[in-house]
């Protein structure tokens, strides 16, 4: 029985370490567990929020915290199972603690938590050689886990800021086209090429952020001016308009670069990790992206003609 419990503990620890490594250091490879947790939390919020975007704004932060809590739980319970089969025989108990009453699973959970969080009260200390190596190793993993989680959180918000900035710029550009009654590609070719090139670069950055930080997909903004999902169909329409043969080659080149960047972004959004629409067109994926974030993607169909 003790061997089976120990093997289960090792399996939980290995699962946590593998998922942390894949999610934080090899995100394109996919942290299977963390991504499943992300999708479950998002689906839960989508079901309970319906069209109340205020509630959906909590989905991203809650998803982030749930993933970190899942990793912590795996390490906590995994090491507790390793201690459980050897408690209290292989431990020294502080004066006042009774060996006959300190061998339960709750005591193992307590020992694992104070070790994982590097508190180390010292009221229960290992005596065997293997446990004297195992306990500090848990403390090291706990410290590394805390540091990596904080670094992850701090890296995510700049990516969200870049996405919001892109959305705001696209919204302003669309508004300027409507207000002036002039399409971007019919303006000064040099300026149009520059703007299209910058938009392509920023869409590439947004796609890279999504690869590096998949959890950013689940951060929703109810302010349309800062939300990327509803403006992506407009950017695609802009790129398709400006890539026509009647425009200068410089404008066509930048427009086709923007089309390619949006196509890559669409492929990522439509992948199994998110919308699971592998055979859908770019336009269909972008509309589904907008709908998934409670924005009506068809609005651009009604407004796309300048």
C-alpha positions, 0 to 999 in steps of 0.5 A: 500500500505504501509503495502505491501511495508513493508512486501516486505521489511521484506521478502527481509531482511529475505531472506538475513539473511537466506542465509547468515546464511546458507552459512556461518554458515551452508554451508552443509544445503545450501544457496539456493539463493547464490548457485543459484547465483554461478551457474549462474555466472559460467555458464555465464563465461563458455559460454563466455570463451569457451576454453579461460582459462585466462577469466575463472580464473576470475569466482571464484573472480567474483562469490564471489563478486557477492554473497556478493553484492547480500546479500548487495542489499537485506539488502539495498533495504529491509530496504529502503522499510521499511523506504519508507512508513514512510518517511518523516512523521516519520523522522526529516530532517536537516535544509535545507531539504524540507519535500515535496521533501524528501519522494521518494524511492531514499531518502529511498535508501540513508537513508538505505545505510548510515545506513547499512554502519554505516556512519550515517550522521544524516541529516535524523533521525527517530522520532518514537519508532519503527524506532529508534529501526529499524535503529540501527538494520540495522546498526548492521546487516550491521556491522555483514554482513561486518565482516562475508563477510571479514571472509568468504573471508579470510577463502576461500584462505587457502582452495584454497591453500590446493587444489593447494598443493594437485594438485601439489603433485599428478602431481609430483608423476605422473611425478616421476612414469613416469620418473622412470618407477616404479609404487608407489605400487611396491616401498617400501611398507612402503613408498607407504603406507605412501604416499597413506595415506597422499593423502587420508587425503588430499583428505578428507580435500579437500572434507571438504573444498568443503562442507564448502566453495562451492564457491571454486568449481568455482575458476579455475586455468589454470596452470595444475600443480596447478589444481585439476580437471585434476589430480583426475582421476589419483589419482583414478587410483593410488588407484585402482592399489594399492588396488590389492590383490598382494600388502601388506595389509598395502598398500591395506588398505591405497589405499582403504582409498584413494579410499573411500576419492575420492568416497566421493569427487566425490559424493560431486562434482556430487551432485545437488549443482554442476554437478548434476550427482547423478547416474554417476560413480566416474570415470564419475564424475571426468571426467565431473569435469575436462571438466567443468574446461576446462581440457581434462579428457581423458588425463589420459586414455592415460597416466595411464599405467606406 
